[in-house]
Structures are given as structure tokens and as C-alpha cells.
Amino acid sequence: MHAASARTIGRQALTGLALAHGYDTAFWWTAGIFAAGAIIGGTLLRRGPLYAKDTPAPQLAGARSAETEAAPAISA
């Protein structure tokens, strides 16, 4: 089949069509993977803030508050 096509349209034209088909296939596979990732990410991630507004924000481990930063680091 391909040898007959190469004789009809020329070997260089067939090579160009094969390259275009490969790039086209790779593009659509990549677009599908990105679309699936967007759908999965949109399903798993929730909307809104990470904590409720009536509860205090969680403190990070090792984070210093304003009171501890105002105190001297070395006691005399």
C-alpha cells in the first residue's frame, strides 16, 4: 500500500505526509492528556479558603509570632 502511494505521489511527499500525521497525532494525544489533567484537578481541588473565617489561621511549625520576636534572643 505505501509503496504504491510513494510511486503515485512521490517519496518526498509521502514522507512529508507521514511527518505531518505524526505531529498531528502527538498534538492530539498531548491535548487529551492536558484536558484529562484539568478535569481531574478541577474535580479533586476544592474552592474557597483553606480555613474557615471564624477559626484562627493555623501556625506553621517554627514560625514566630510578634511577641516572641520582640523578646531578646539571649537572656542576660
N, C-alpha and C positions, 0 to 999 in steps of 0.2 A: 504494500500500500504506500509506504513512504517513498520507496524508490520510484514508483510511478508518479507520485506527486513531484518529486525532485526533477524528473525528466520534463514534466509539464510546465512547471512554474520556475524552475531553476534552483540550483542548490543553495545559492546565497539567499534567495527569497524564502526558501523553506527554513533555513537557519534563522533568519530574522523573525519569521512567524513563531518558531519554536521558542526563541528568547522572549518574545512578547507574551506568549502563553505562559511561560514560567514566571515572569514578573507579575502578570495578572493573577495567577493562582496564588503566589506568595502574598500579594496585596490583600486578597480577599480572606485568606487564612488569618493574616495578622489583624485585619479589621474585625473578624469574628471573635478572635481571642480578646481583643480590647473591649468589644461590646459585651462579651460574657463577663469579663472582669468588672466592668462598670455596673452591670446588673447585680452581680454577686456583692460587690462593695456597697451598692445602694441598699441592698436587702439587709446586710449584716450591720451596717453602721446606723446608729440611732441619731435622731435630730435633737437639737437643743443643747443646753449647757451640760457640763459633766457632773454638776451637783445642783441640788435644789436651792432656790434663792433663800429659803428660810433657814438653811443649815450653813454653818461656817465652812469656808473653803478648807479642804484638807491641807495640812502642813507637810511639806516634803521632809524626809529624813535628812538631818544635817542642816536644814535651813534655820537661820537665826531670826528671832523676832526683834522688834525695835528695842525692847527692854534689855535683852541680852547684849545687843550691840553697843548700848550706851554704857554698860558696866565696864570697868577696867579689865583688861585681859589678864594682868598679873596682879595678884594681891600683895600689898606691901607689908 
